[in-house]
Amino acid sequence: MTEHGILSSEVIVVATKNAGKVKEFEHALRKLGKKTASLLDYPQIPDIIEDGDTFAANARLKAKTAGEALGVPVLADDSGLRVEALNGEPGVYSARYAGEGAADSDNNAKLLRQLDLQLANNEKAEIKLLPDGSRLLSKAQFVCALALYDPATGDFVEAEGTVEGMITDKPHGSGGFGYDPLFWLPSLNRGMAELTKEEKQRISHRGDALRQLLPLLEQA
């Protein structure tokens, strides 16, 4: 069995400029004894336009674009939030839900506004309360698609992970990033932003996708 380029390299390049994601990948990939680089280390690579209609398509696009530019295998992810009451929004637009360059706080605020509007028009909606009085507004799912592109072969290795939860109307915890403060995990009775890095890695969509991807790399 031939070892895949990403496993024979000392450094794994991850196609993201999101510092929060970089930390999660560093934590997960450290177990392989590898260092993690990101596009923050390669400012010459311009922002990659993510115009795919699925998380997987965007992950492939980012991995291939960065891999071709750098000439090395690149691991890319595209992840986001699907909210049941909003018919799957924000989906692939999660990072820019409130507009290009939007901060996490802007995206979270828009999400709550959209849910309030949706629920105001749905008289049959049943809202459950948490012990602290915050409301559970809708079922939701975090999704992470991973793609590794090897420019030497033109091949992709891919995996997708998910985690189920609920959206609350009040933040819980100060950790994580993105929509984590509003994502409640009924199975743990805690918010995603209340978890330690180790706990989040065990249950998160990104952790799920990584656990699926690593064995595939060993077989590639």
C-alpha positions, 0 to 999 in steps of 0.5 A: 500500500502506497502512503498518501502524500499528506501522510508522508509530509511533515506539514499538512496544509489546510485551505482556510484563513479561519483561525478557529478552524485552524485550531481545531485541525491542529488539535485533531491532526497533532495525533498524527505527529504532523504540523498544520499550516493554513492559508494564513501562512500563504498570503500570496494565495487570494481568497477562493470564491466559494460558488458551489451549491453543496458543502462538498463542492466548495471543499473540492474547489478550495482544495484543488485551487490551493493545491494547484497553486502550492503544488502540494496536497491540500486539505479543505473543508466547507462547513455550515449550519442547516436549520430545519425551520428555515428549510436548510438555511443558511447552508453553504452561505453560513459564513456570509449569511449576513453579507460578505465579510460578516462577523460571527455576531452578525450572522448569529443575529440574522439567524435569530431574526429569521427564526423569529419571523418564521415562528411568528408566522407559524401558530402551531410551532411548539417552543420548548424551554431550557431550565435557564428560560432560553427557548429552543427555536428549531432543530438544526444540523452542523455539516462538515465536508472534507476534501483532500486534493493531490495535484500530483495525481488529480485525485480527491479523498473525501468525507462528510460529518454531521452533528445534530442539535437545536438553535437557542435564542440565547448564547450558551458558553464563550468557546468555539466560533461561528454559530457555536454559541447558539447550538444546543446539544440535547444529548449532552444538555450543553451548548457547543460553545460550552465544550472543551476542545477535546469534547468538541472534537469527539462530537463535532461535525468536523471531528466526525468528518476527520475520523472518517477521512483519516482511514481513507487516506491510509488506503489511498 
